[in-house]
C-alpha cells in the first residue's frame, strides 16, 4: 500500500470548529502547502496552528500527518496522540499514523499503534484487520489469521474479503474461496471482491466462473488494468481447455 497525500488529505479538510482567525489563516496556508506537497512549509504553518490553538485537535492531527509524510514517524506520534486525547471522537488521528507506518513496512510500529486503539476505536473490526495486516507483514501467519478471523466475525460484511485474500495468499485455496464468495454476497458491487474471487477461481482451474467474476469486476471498474489482464488470461485458458 502506498502512502499518498490523496489518502490522508481528508484529515486536512477545513473543519467547522471555531478557532481564532490567525489560527484559521495558518491552517488554510498549511493546507495549501500540503496540497502542493511542500510538507516542510506545511509543517511550519501547522506548528503555528498548534501554538495559536493548543486545544484544537485538527491542528495537531494535521501536523502529525505532515510529519509522517516526511518519514519522521517518531515526531508524528506525539501530535497525533495529542489529537486523539483532545478529541476521542476523532480516532482517525491515531489510525492514520498506523496506516502510515504500515505503508512504510514498519509493521511492528504499526501494530503497536493499532493495539492501543482496540479499546477506544468506534470501528474495532477495522483495527483488528489492521493488526492482522501488520502481523502478516511481520511473518506471523498464525497471529495474522487469528486477527483476520476476529475482524470477519465482528463485521463479516466488510471483512470477509480481507480474510479470503489472506487465506489465498497462504495457499489455502478452498478455504479462501468460501470467504471470497461471502464477500461477493455481502458486497455484490465491490470490484475488489469480484476481482479477488475471479483470481481464486482461475487458480482453481475454474475458467468459466473466473471469467464471469472478472467481467463483473471490469464492468464495475473499467480502469482496472489488472482485472482486464486477468480476464484475458482466463479467456485464453478456457480456449485452450476447449481445444
Secondary structure, 3 states (H helix, E strand, C coil): CCCCHHHHHHHHCCCCCCCCHHHHHHHHHHHHHHHCCCHHHHHHHHHHHHHHCCCCHHHHHHHHHHHHHCCCHHHHHHHHHHHHHHCCCCCHHHHHHHHHHHHCCCHHHHHHHHHHHCCCCCCHHHHHHHHHHHHHHCCCHHHHHHHHHHHHHHCHHHHHHHHHHHHHHCCCHHHHHHHHHHHHHHCCCCHHHHHHHHHHHHHCCCHHHHHHHHHHHHHHCCCCHHHHHHHHHHHHHHHHHCC
